[in-house]
Amino acid sequence: MEKIAVLDFGGQYAHLIANRIRRLGVYSEIVSSDIAASRLATYKGIILSGSPFSVLDKQSPEFDSGLLDLKLPVLGLCYGHQLLATKLGGAVCKGEKREYGRAMISLSAKSPLLDGLQGTEQVWMSHGDAVEKIPEGFVTIASTQDCTHAAVADHSRNFYGLQFHPEVTDSINGMKILSNFIDICGCKRDWNSNTFFEEIAGTIRSICGDRKVFLLVSGGVDSSVAFTLLNKALGSSKVLGLHIDNGLMRQGESSAVIEYMRENGFDNLKVIDASGDFLKALEGVTDPEKKRTIIGNMFLTAKEKAFEEFGLNADEWILAQGTIYPDTIESAGTKHADLIKTHHNRVDLILELIRLGRVIEPLSQLYKDEVRELGEKLGLPGKLVWRHPFPGPGLGVRVLCSDGKEELIPAEVSSCLQKLAESKNYSASVLPVRCVGVQGDERSYAHPALITGKCDWKILEDISTNITNSIRSVNRVVYGIKTGKSLQYRLISAFITRERLEKLRAADYIVTEQLYKSGEYGLVWQMPVVLLPLVNEAGDECIVLRPIVSQEAMTARFTPLRKDTLDAIVERASSIKGIGDIFYDITHKPPATIEWE
Ligand code: XMP
């Protein structure tokens, strides 16, 4: 099979590149950036990914220069573009301005890579450094206002470099560029979802051999697809599913999962209630990473208890997980990636089992869109396949916790923020909590800003981008949908308790119900509802609504809901005892993440 290699320098989008190439009908594999050039000779083309490193750092990852002599087309993206330029005698400098988000490129020379594009095109940028001198033999084929060498080419050797990310959906014609590169490589487009299923099923059979497979089934899209896939590949007698009610599920979730699986003839799914153990282990914990670790470990403890209860011999079973690609990359699961967050299925105990060859993850190369496609192919019902994604640690990462000790927010941060908001006739303040974000391939743990004023989504989007681009200690912006006059919020000591979970569960249920009612459920990709350890003047806790649209969760855009839907949500959620002010998250990813933790 003809294939294209993606050399992984640790960029957040490295696997997205492979996903996109596969979507264009050509098999693509991620390989380590230090692979020997001789092992690349069987490929038809090479793509160099982005990276959290700077080529100006001493320790930055490189590639084997021999690959430049293979006479294969090479496409460098972001860091890959800068590295290619450096290796060939060009020069890179620290950019004066960091460029994140959308930018417009203007095409300046003809090139097969940009065939079919307009004179100006929207692309997605995420970089600090920039190429300042292109190598001999290269020409610049497109520029932006802030980046002269946004696209470069050496047509005689088929070497190309792009400062932007064509693999991200915000690069409107990014797929066309990647498709042009496939043509430059001369690949046949013979990869599709059937070959995909056959290949995965074959891999599962060869990894498992005689062993039986055990899978935790939360009922979300990934674990349901993984469970069905394992059943089809191995037969139900070699597969056992376990649904653990961990107390962090949505309202009615556990019973819905069990009912669905039973109705569809899966008699190899068992259920246990371990909510008491999970909540006890989470008592008094505030740190998001600790919470994820505890939840991840508790799943294994609960699994061991269940094995004992069912009289199963652990040595005969290997663990399967429905891990999909973003879980791995954000847990720094590839060589050069920065840790954004440790997903619950990447805790140390699991990593140890992976090292021992006792874990199988059939979906680990895939993104959500590919998992859904596979789910449909396997005959899962639309309602399940198109369900909003729900994180493994569930409401555990949506009930934010705190020891109540407020951090001092520097006066210059507040005044800078107020100036930015006031210039558009809005008021602003920094909220005394912290949340996770991702900026330029790195994790941030910073404060959200609250702005209040007219509900004009376009202006709100501009202010939000402006604030997060200008103030480094603010990685998220929320809009006050329902606030009191004073805008005074007090951080309280608050942990994961049944009472707080119930409060959030009730609000989350209302949101889902209203989205279905208004017909917006399918338009929104995911809508976390988050409970903050912040109280208003009346002493009631605040919640955040976080509707986003995305294709694969690596990037996301906040999305406005219809006014009548929002009014109904606010009215109903306000009647829940103990819920006070309501905020609306108006930050894209990056710089924020979808979840708050
Ligand atoms: P973030 O917050 O990183 O989320 O932008 C990206 C997607 O991943 C989901 N998510 C998780 N899923 N275990 C999971 O299985 C986790 O620990 C976890 N954290 C985030 C999130 O809901 C979103 O769809």
Residues whose N, C-alpha, C, O or C-beta is under 5 A from the ligand:
A	BS01	XMP	T342 H343 H344 P389 F390 P391 G392 P393 A553 T593 I594 E595
